[in-house]
Amino acid sequence: TKGITKLSLAAVVATNPIAVGDNDPRLSTQLLFNIYNYGARTTNTAAQNSTAIAAAVTAAALAGAGIYVPVGTFVTNSVTISVPIQFADGASILSAPSGQTITYTKSVTANLSQHFAGLGTHVFSTKNLTILYPQYWGIANDGTTVDTVPFTAFVAAVNSSHAVGYLTPNSRILIGSTISPVLARGFTLQCDIDARNFNPNAPQLIWNGTLGTMFDFEIGQQVQTEGIYFKCASTKTIDTFIKFDGDPAAQIGTQGTIRYCSFDAIEQSNANAKLISISPTALQNHENYYIGYCDFYCSNGIRGTAVGTAIYNGGNNGQAKH
Protein backbone atom coordinates (compact mmCIF):
# COMPACT_ATOMS: atom_id res chain seq x y z
CA THR A 1 0.00 0.00 0.00
CA LYS A 2 1.32 3.42 -0.89
CA GLY A 3 2.99 5.17 2.01
CA ILE A 4 3.23 2.24 4.38
CA THR A 5 6.85 1.83 5.38
CA LYS A 6 7.90 -1.79 4.99
CA LEU A 7 10.89 -3.99 5.71
CA SER A 8 13.25 -3.77 2.75
CA LEU A 9 16.27 -5.83 1.78
CA ALA A 10 17.69 -2.96 -0.28
CA ALA A 11 21.05 -1.54 0.72
CA VAL A 12 21.02 1.28 3.27
CA VAL A 13 22.59 4.16 1.34
CA ALA A 14 22.08 7.91 1.37
CA THR A 15 21.00 7.86 -2.30
CA ASN A 16 18.15 5.51 -1.49
CA PRO A 17 16.25 7.27 1.29
CA ILE A 18 13.26 4.94 1.11
CA ALA A 19 15.52 1.99 1.87
CA VAL A 20 17.31 3.95 4.59
CA GLY A 21 14.02 4.36 6.39
CA ASP A 22 12.59 0.97 5.62
CA ASN A 23 15.45 -0.95 7.20
CA ASP A 24 14.86 0.50 10.66
CA PRO A 25 14.11 -2.54 12.90
CA ARG A 26 11.64 -0.54 14.99
CA LEU A 27 9.17 -0.49 12.08
CA SER A 28 7.87 -3.95 12.90
CA THR A 29 6.06 -2.61 15.96
CA GLN A 30 4.04 0.20 14.40
CA LEU A 31 2.43 1.10 11.09
CA LEU A 32 4.25 4.12 9.68
CA PHE A 33 3.77 6.23 6.57
CA ASN A 34 7.02 7.41 5.00
CA ILE A 35 6.91 11.11 4.05
CA TYR A 36 9.15 10.30 1.06
CA ASN A 37 6.36 8.22 -0.46
CA TYR A 38 4.11 11.28 -0.34
CA GLY A 39 6.54 13.51 -2.20
CA ALA A 40 8.84 14.91 0.48
CA ARG A 41 12.35 15.47 -0.89
CA THR A 42 15.54 17.05 0.39
CA THR A 43 15.61 19.10 -2.85
CA ASN A 44 12.03 20.37 -2.58
CA THR A 45 10.88 23.84 -1.68
CA ALA A 46 9.49 24.31 1.84
CA ALA A 47 5.99 24.64 0.39
CA GLN A 48 6.29 21.36 -1.52
CA ASN A 49 7.47 19.49 1.55
CA SER A 50 4.77 20.90 3.82
CA THR A 51 2.17 19.68 1.33
CA ALA A 52 3.79 16.24 1.22
CA ILE A 53 4.07 15.95 5.00
CA ALA A 54 0.46 17.05 5.47
CA ALA A 55 -0.64 14.35 3.01
CA ALA A 56 1.32 11.69 4.91
CA VAL A 57 -0.20 12.89 8.20
CA THR A 58 -3.72 12.72 6.75
CA ALA A 59 -3.18 9.17 5.46
CA ALA A 60 -1.62 8.05 8.75
CA ALA A 61 -4.46 9.56 10.78
CA LEU A 62 -7.05 7.69 8.73
CA ALA A 63 -5.15 4.44 9.33
CA GLY A 64 -4.58 5.09 13.02
CA ALA A 65 -0.85 5.14 12.33
CA GLY A 66 2.14 7.48 12.38
CA ILE A 67 4.61 9.00 9.92
CA TYR A 68 8.26 8.26 9.30
CA VAL A 69 11.10 10.67 8.39
CA PRO A 70 14.00 9.01 6.52
CA VAL A 71 17.60 10.23 6.57
CA GLY A 72 18.00 13.68 5.02
CA THR A 73 17.05 17.30 5.73
CA PHE A 74 13.50 18.20 4.74
CA VAL A 75 12.80 21.94 4.83
CA THR A 76 9.11 22.61 5.38
CA ASN A 77 6.71 25.47 5.92
CA SER A 78 4.36 25.44 8.91
CA VAL A 79 2.67 22.09 9.42
CA THR A 80 0.94 20.31 12.29
CA ILE A 81 1.96 16.69 12.81
CA SER A 82 -1.07 15.31 14.63
CA VAL A 83 0.06 11.66 14.56
CA PRO A 84 3.07 9.91 16.12
CA ILE A 85 6.32 10.63 14.30
CA GLN A 86 9.39 8.44 14.10
CA PHE A 87 12.77 9.62 12.82
CA ALA A 88 15.27 7.28 11.20
CA ASP A 89 18.49 6.77 13.15
CA GLY A 90 21.03 9.32 12.03
CA ALA A 91 20.47 12.80 10.61
CA SER A 92 16.77 12.60 9.73
CA ILE A 93 15.79 16.25 10.02
CA LEU A 94 12.74 18.48 9.71
CA SER A 95 13.84 22.08 9.23
CA ALA A 96 11.55 25.08 9.77
CA PRO A 97 12.57 28.33 8.01
CA SER A 98 12.29 31.67 9.80
CA GLY A 99 8.67 32.53 10.58
CA GLN A 100 7.46 28.93 10.17
CA THR A 101 6.29 26.55 12.91
CA ILE A 102 6.26 22.76 13.01
CA THR A 103 3.86 21.52 15.70
CA TYR A 104 4.10 18.01 17.12
CA THR A 105 1.00 16.99 19.04
CA LYS A 106 1.75 13.27 19.46
CA SER A 107 4.73 11.14 20.44
CA VAL A 108 8.19 11.63 18.96
CA THR A 109 10.55 8.64 18.57
CA ALA A 110 14.17 9.44 17.76
CA ASN A 111 17.74 8.49 18.60
CA LEU A 112 20.39 10.94 19.84
CA SER A 113 21.10 12.51 16.45
CA GLN A 114 19.96 15.78 14.93
CA HIS A 115 16.29 15.82 13.97
CA PHE A 116 15.24 19.49 14.24
CA ALA A 117 16.73 22.51 12.48
CA GLY A 118 16.00 25.93 11.00
CA LEU A 119 15.40 29.44 12.28
CA GLY A 120 11.69 28.72 12.73
CA THR A 121 9.96 27.13 15.71
CA HIS A 122 9.39 23.54 16.80
CA VAL A 123 6.49 23.20 19.28
CA PHE A 124 5.82 20.02 21.25
CA SER A 125 2.91 18.76 23.34
CA THR A 126 4.02 17.91 26.88
CA LYS A 127 1.13 15.46 27.13
CA ASN A 128 2.88 13.18 24.65
CA LEU A 129 6.51 14.22 25.06
CA THR A 130 8.28 14.44 28.43
CA ILE A 131 11.99 14.69 27.56
CA LEU A 132 13.99 16.66 24.99
CA TYR A 133 17.72 16.29 24.31
CA PRO A 134 20.06 18.98 22.90
CA GLN A 135 21.41 16.37 20.47
CA TYR A 136 18.09 16.69 18.62
CA TRP A 137 19.25 20.16 17.53
CA GLY A 138 22.67 19.01 16.37
CA ILE A 139 25.03 20.16 19.11
CA ALA A 140 28.66 19.17 18.54
CA ASN A 141 28.93 18.30 22.23
CA ASP A 142 32.74 18.09 22.05
CA GLY A 143 33.84 20.88 24.39
CA THR A 144 35.63 22.78 21.59
CA THR A 145 32.87 23.73 19.13
CA VAL A 146 30.64 26.60 20.28
CA ASP A 147 27.10 25.21 20.56
CA THR A 148 25.27 28.44 21.44
CA VAL A 149 22.87 28.47 18.46
CA PRO A 150 21.59 24.86 18.61
CA PHE A 151 21.56 24.86 22.41
CA THR A 152 19.52 28.08 22.48
CA ALA A 153 16.99 26.48 20.10
CA PHE A 154 16.86 23.44 22.40
CA VAL A 155 16.26 25.65 25.46
CA ALA A 156 13.46 27.53 23.64
CA ALA A 157 11.72 24.23 22.83
CA VAL A 158 12.07 23.00 26.43
CA ASN A 159 10.66 26.29 27.69
CA SER A 160 7.66 26.35 25.34
CA SER A 161 6.76 22.68 25.78
CA HIS A 162 7.47 22.39 29.54
CA ALA A 163 9.25 19.12 28.81
CA VAL A 164 12.38 18.15 30.76
CA GLY A 165 15.58 19.25 29.05
CA TYR A 166 17.91 16.33 29.65
CA LEU A 167 21.70 16.57 29.37
CA THR A 168 23.34 13.19 28.94
CA PRO A 169 26.32 12.24 31.13
CA ASN A 170 29.74 13.29 29.80
CA SER A 171 28.26 16.07 27.65
CA ARG A 172 30.60 18.99 26.96
CA ILE A 173 28.56 21.93 25.68
CA LEU A 174 30.31 25.22 24.91
CA ILE A 175 28.20 28.40 25.25
CA GLY A 176 29.47 31.77 24.06
CA SER A 177 26.60 34.20 24.75
CA THR A 178 23.66 34.66 27.12
CA ILE A 179 20.65 32.36 26.90
CA SER A 180 17.45 34.05 28.09
CA PRO A 181 14.37 31.81 28.30
CA VAL A 182 11.33 34.10 27.97
CA LEU A 183 8.65 33.76 30.65
CA ALA A 184 10.03 30.45 31.88
CA ARG A 185 7.27 28.35 33.43
CA GLY A 186 8.17 24.95 34.78
CA PHE A 187 11.52 25.04 33.00
CA THR A 188 13.71 22.05 33.90
CA LEU A 189 17.28 21.32 32.85
CA GLN A 190 18.77 18.21 34.43
CA CYS A 191 20.82 15.04 34.44
CA ASP A 192 20.27 12.12 36.81
CA ILE A 193 23.71 12.46 38.34
CA ASP A 194 25.37 14.19 41.29
CA ALA A 195 27.59 16.81 39.67
CA ARG A 196 29.42 17.82 42.83
CA ASN A 197 33.12 17.29 43.56
CA PHE A 198 34.26 17.80 39.97
CA ASN A 199 32.35 14.68 38.92
CA PRO A 200 33.99 13.80 35.57
CA ASN A 201 30.85 12.07 34.35
CA ALA A 202 28.57 15.05 34.90
CA PRO A 203 27.38 17.03 31.87
CA GLN A 204 29.29 20.29 31.58
CA LEU A 205 27.94 23.63 30.39
CA ILE A 206 31.09 25.61 29.61
CA TRP A 207 31.09 29.39 29.30
CA ASN A 208 33.24 30.55 26.38
CA GLY A 209 32.45 34.27 26.39
CA THR A 210 34.02 37.41 27.79
CA LEU A 211 32.19 38.38 30.98
CA GLY A 212 28.40 38.18 30.59
CA THR A 213 25.78 35.76 31.96
CA MET A 214 25.20 32.16 30.88
CA PHE A 215 21.49 31.88 31.84
CA ASP A 216 19.28 34.89 32.48
CA PHE A 217 15.81 33.87 33.69
CA GLU A 218 13.37 36.76 33.46
CA ILE A 219 10.07 36.40 35.30
CA GLY A 220 9.66 32.65 35.65
CA GLN A 221 8.16 30.06 37.94
CA GLN A 222 9.55 26.72 39.06
CA VAL A 223 12.83 27.01 37.18
CA GLN A 224 14.93 23.94 38.05
CA THR A 225 18.48 22.84 37.30
CA GLU A 226 19.86 19.59 38.66
CA GLY A 227 22.97 17.46 38.17
CA ILE A 228 24.91 19.89 35.97
CA TYR A 229 28.51 21.09 36.15
CA PHE A 230 28.77 24.78 35.22
CA LYS A 231 32.26 26.01 34.44
CA CYS A 232 34.18 28.81 32.75
CA ALA A 233 36.63 27.91 29.99
CA SER A 234 40.27 28.69 30.63
CA THR A 235 41.32 32.22 29.53
CA LYS A 236 37.62 33.29 29.57
CA THR A 237 35.76 35.39 32.16
CA ILE A 238 32.20 35.35 33.43
CA ASP A 239 29.90 37.62 35.43
CA THR A 240 27.20 35.10 36.39
CA PHE A 241 26.35 31.49 35.57
CA ILE A 242 22.66 31.70 36.53
CA LYS A 243 20.76 34.93 37.06
CA PHE A 244 17.23 35.01 38.38
CA ASP A 245 15.89 38.38 37.29
CA GLY A 246 12.55 40.10 37.39
CA ASP A 247 10.33 42.91 36.16
CA PRO A 248 10.97 46.00 38.31
CA ALA A 249 7.76 47.70 37.16
CA ALA A 250 5.46 44.79 37.98
CA GLN A 251 7.59 43.71 40.96
CA ILE A 252 7.56 40.11 39.75
CA GLY A 253 10.55 37.87 40.24
CA THR A 254 11.53 34.29 39.42
CA GLN A 255 11.19 31.14 41.52
CA GLY A 256 14.06 28.72 41.24
CA THR A 257 15.58 25.45 42.46
CA ILE A 258 19.20 24.40 41.97
CA ARG A 259 20.39 21.03 43.30
CA TYR A 260 23.38 18.70 42.99
CA CYS A 261 25.30 21.09 40.74
CA SER A 262 28.88 22.36 40.67
CA PHE A 263 29.86 25.93 39.79
CA ASP A 264 33.49 26.27 38.79
CA ALA A 265 35.09 29.70 38.41
CA ILE A 266 38.62 28.66 39.31
CA GLU A 267 40.26 29.47 35.98
CA GLN A 268 38.61 32.82 35.34
CA SER A 269 39.92 36.18 36.60
CA ASN A 270 36.81 38.32 37.20
CA ALA A 271 37.01 39.14 40.91
CA ASN A 272 33.37 40.33 40.89
CA ALA A 273 31.89 37.15 39.43
CA LYS A 274 28.66 35.92 41.03
CA LEU A 275 28.11 32.24 40.39
CA ILE A 276 24.37 32.55 41.05
CA SER A 277 22.60 35.91 41.17
CA ILE A 278 19.16 36.60 42.55
CA SER A 279 18.62 40.09 41.24
CA PRO A 280 17.18 42.84 43.46
CA THR A 281 15.24 44.39 40.56
CA ALA A 282 11.96 43.02 41.91
CA LEU A 283 12.45 43.36 45.66
CA GLN A 284 8.82 42.91 46.62
CA ASN A 285 8.26 39.54 44.96
CA HIS A 286 11.60 37.77 44.63
CA GLU A 287 11.04 34.70 46.74
CA ASN A 288 10.93 30.92 47.01
CA TYR A 289 14.42 29.86 46.03
CA TYR A 290 16.13 26.65 46.99
CA ILE A 291 19.83 26.14 46.35
CA GLY A 292 20.80 22.81 47.82
CA TYR A 293 23.70 20.39 47.75
CA CYS A 294 25.84 22.40 45.35
CA ASP A 295 29.58 23.02 45.22
CA PHE A 296 31.03 26.45 44.49
CA TYR A 297 34.63 26.83 43.37
CA CYS A 298 36.04 30.33 43.53
CA SER A 299 38.75 31.92 41.40
CA ASN A 300 41.31 31.60 44.19
CA GLY A 301 41.01 27.83 43.99
CA ILE A 302 39.64 27.52 47.53
CA ARG A 303 36.44 25.59 47.93
CA GLY A 304 34.13 27.84 49.89
CA THR A 305 32.20 26.54 52.84
CA ALA A 306 29.74 29.42 52.93
CA VAL A 307 27.55 29.70 49.85
CA GLY A 308 26.95 33.36 50.66
CA THR A 309 30.37 34.14 49.21
CA ALA A 310 29.31 32.73 45.85
CA ILE A 311 25.68 33.81 45.66
CA TYR A 312 24.31 37.32 45.46
CA ASN A 313 20.81 37.33 46.93
CA GLY A 314 18.75 40.48 46.62
CA GLY A 315 15.46 38.82 47.38
CA ASN A 316 13.92 36.96 50.30
CA ASN A 317 12.58 33.58 51.41
CA GLY A 318 15.57 31.81 49.92
CA GLN A 319 17.33 28.73 51.26
CA ALA A 320 20.86 27.61 50.50
CA LYS A 321 22.68 24.43 51.52
CA HIS A 322 26.27 23.50 50.78
Buried (B, 14 or more C-beta within 10 A) or exposed (E): EEBBBEEBEEEBEEEBBBBBBBBBEEBEEBBBBBBBBBBBBBEBEBEBBBBBBBBBBBBBBEBEBBBBBBBBBBBBBBBBBBBBBBBBBBBBBBBBBEEBEBBBBBBBBBBEBBBBBBEBBBBBBEEEBEEBBBBBBBBBBEBEEBBBBBBBBBBBBBBBBBBBBBBBBEBBBBBBBBBBBEEBBBBBBBBEBBBBEBBEEBBBBBBBBEBBBBBBBBBBBBBBBBBBBBBBBEEBBBBBBBBBBBBBEEEBBBBBBBBBBBBBBBBBEBEEBBBBBBBBBBBEBBBBBBBBBBBBBBBEEEEBEEBEEBBBBBBBEBEBEB
